Amino acid sequence: MNNKIININNISFYTEYFGDIKNSAILLISGAMGSARFWPNAFCKKLAAAGYFVIRYDHRDSGLSDAINYNHSPYNINDLAQDAINILDGYQIKKAHIIGHSLGGAIAKICAINYPERALSLTCISSGLISDQPLNNQEKEILDKTWQRMLKNNPQENYEKSVDGFLQTYKYLNGSVKFDEQMAKDYIKDLYERSKHVSWFLKFAETKEMHNHVKAQQNMPDYKNLLKNINVPVTIIHGQLDPLCFVRPIIEETKYIKHAKIYIIPEMGHMIFNKKLFSEISNIIL
């Protein structure tokens, strides 16, 4: 693994890469508040060993990428899609297989809509919606419970004081698949020790103010009629037990995509803190 800093539009992005740049590229996009390290080394190395050049990166407002004053310079999901394309430009890559988790899955779809010449394929895991799919009453109740659980997390100024709250949240979001606590601890520790943005955790603990990535998704337009314009192969991988991005609406949205295959994994939730599950997902992708 190597790293590279890419500076575009006065924003510095931290990126890491695996494999030979001469190979077909894969761009990995994390979810809201997620960093490059959401994608485990073993997962990235497996894709690279199969003959791909793999890039993962910290979003703006995560990891070692720059923080944004949202009140002064607000951004939306289209800007985050532009960031992904800018990362490819920073590597002088014309086309890539784009893989996203949660918000990253929504960004991947928007990349294919806004920049169709840049995508070779899409893989959307636990993906957020980019179309208007109203929730039913049961889903609304579950979502309310999920947000209540997430808001119980009370991050402090360091890893030791915060790890238990994050673990409880991530275990809840992991579905019924076995929760790999050490894998989650390593990720949480990375969020604290390899980040410019610990101050946000303190702000959240004090005010419960939403992260900029959540704000960027508010008032998102309905892309339903544009989904039909995606002309590359699309793979949807979703957990049957996802309590945040529900499986029924994502199935409905996928009907608007011409070249889509969907894989519903029975015990999977929203997060993927399970090495065997990550390996299963990599097999589907390859």
ABEGO torsion letter per residue (X at the ends): XBBBBBBBGGBBBBBBBBEBAABBBBBBBBBBGBBAAABBAAAAAAAAAAGBBBBBBBBBGBEABBBBBAAABBBBAAAAAAAAAAAAAAAGBABBBBBBBEAAAAAAAAAAAABAAABABBBBBGBBBABBBBBBAAAAAAAAAAAAAAAABBBBABAAAAAAAAAAAAAAAAEABBBBAAAAAAAAAAAAABBAAAAAAAAAAAAGBBBAAAAAABGBBBAAAAAAABABBBBBBBBAABAABBAAAAAAAAAABABBBBBBBAABBABBBBAAAAAAAAAAAX
